[in-house]
Amino acid sequence: MPVYTTPPTEDDILVLAEQALEALPAGLSRHVKGVAILVEDLADDDTIETLGLENPWELTGLYRGIPLTERSISDPVPFPDTIVLYRDAILVEWVDTGEDLFRLVSSVLVHEIAHHFGYSDADIERIEADLRGG
């Protein structure tokens, strides 16, 4: 992994996300084909308000789309599913926690992919707690 002497750019974060996506097991990654991955600096005011958050620094990623568990073959898909990674919020967490940047981006990406599969935040937190051993 690269060592950064300046803050990673949106392109740098996108490259890390693409590498994380390639590292997913084939059985999982095939269900994520066609989901766009975007990197933006911060979530906009409308997104923050809609999610009921206090500020954009709380949001490192967002899944926009219809979870697979809620789809019907007969439903039209108006827009492609999208995972947005928020660079500035990720970088603040990276600095605050000292976590490896690739692992952090991977974690945010997997969290948002879980939403694509229909998992709630509570489901994801429970799974992460189980993986940590409690």
C-alpha positions in Angstrom: 0.0 0.0 0.0 1.2 3.5 -0.7 2.5 5.8 2.0 0.9 9.2 1.7 2.8 12.4 2.4 -0.1 14.5 1.4 -3.9 13.8 1.9 -5.1 11.1 -0.5 -7.1 12.5 -3.4 -10.6 11.3 -4.5 -8.9 9.2 -7.1 -6.6 7.6 -4.5 -9.7 6.6 -2.4 -11.4 5.3 -5.5 -8.3 3.1 -6.4 -8.4 1.7 -2.8 -12.1 1.0 -3.1 -11.6 -0.8 -6.4 -8.8 -2.9 -4.9 -11.1 -3.7 -2.0 -13.9 -4.7 -4.4 -11.5 -7.0 -6.3 -10.5 -8.6 -3.0 -14.1 -9.6 -2.2 -15.0 -13.3 -2.6 -16.3 -14.1 -6.1 -19.7 -15.2 -4.7 -20.2 -11.8 -3.2 -18.6 -9.6 -5.8 -20.8 -10.9 -8.6 -23.8 -9.5 -6.8 -22.2 -6.1 -6.7 -21.5 -5.8 -10.4 -23.2 -2.7 -11.9 -23.1 -0.8 -8.6 -21.2 2.4 -9.2 -18.6 3.6 -6.7 -18.2 7.3 -6.4 -16.0 9.4 -4.1 -17.0 12.8 -2.9 -15.4 15.1 -0.4 -18.4 15.4 2.0 -22.1 14.6 2.1 -24.3 17.5 1.1 -26.7 19.3 3.4 -29.7 17.5 2.0 -28.2 14.1 2.6 -27.2 15.0 6.1 -30.7 16.4 6.9 -32.4 13.4 5.3 -30.4 11.0 7.4 -30.9 13.0 10.6 -27.2 13.6 11.2 -25.6 16.5 13.0 -22.8 17.1 10.4 -21.2 15.7 7.4 -18.2 14.4 9.3 -20.4 11.6 10.7 -20.9 10.0 7.3 -18.1 8.0 5.6 -20.2 6.2 3.1 -23.7 5.9 1.7 -25.6 3.3 -0.3 -28.1 4.8 -2.7 -30.4 2.4 -4.4 -32.9 -0.3 -3.8 -31.6 -3.2 -1.7 -31.6 -6.6 -3.5 -34.1 -7.9 -0.9 -36.6 -5.2 -1.9 -36.4 -5.6 -5.6 -38.8 -7.3 -8.0 -37.9 -8.4 -11.5 -40.9 -6.4 -12.8 -39.8 -3.1 -11.0 -38.0 -0.7 -13.3 -34.7 0.5 -12.0 -34.7 4.3 -12.4 -31.1 4.9 -11.5 -28.1 2.6 -11.0 -27.2 1.6 -7.4 -24.4 3.7 -6.1 -22.0 3.6 -3.2 -20.6 7.0 -2.3 -17.5 7.2 -0.2 -16.9 10.5 1.6 -13.2 11.3 1.4 -12.9 14.0 4.0 -14.8 12.0 6.6 -12.8 8.9 5.9 -9.5 10.9 6.2 -10.6 12.3 9.5 -11.4 8.8 10.8 -8.1 7.6 9.4 -6.1 10.3 11.3 -8.2 9.9 14.5 -7.9 6.1 14.6 -4.6 5.4 13.0 -6.3 2.6 11.1 -4.7 1.4 7.9 -6.3 3.5 5.1 -6.9 0.5 2.8 -8.6 -1.4 5.7 -10.7 1.6 6.5 -11.9 2.2 2.9 -12.6 -1.6 2.7 -14.6 -1.5 5.9 -16.7 1.5 4.7 -17.2 -0.2 1.3 -18.3 -3.5 2.8 -20.7 -1.7 5.1 -22.3 0.0 2.2 -22.4 -3.3 0.2 -24.2 -4.8 3.1 -26.9 -2.2 2.7 -27.1 -3.2 -1.0 -27.9 -6.7 0.3 -30.6 -5.3 2.5 -28.9 -5.3 5.9 -29.8 -2.5 8.4 -27.2 -0.6 10.4 -28.2 -2.6 13.4 -27.6 -5.9 11.5 -24.2 -4.7 10.4 -23.2 -3.6 13.9 -24.3 -7.0 15.2 -22.2 -8.8 12.6 -19.2 -6.6 13.2 -19.5 -7.2 17.0 -19.6 -10.9 16.4 -16.5 -10.8 14.2 -14.7 -8.8 17.0 -15.8 -11.5 19.5 -18.4 -9.7 21.4 
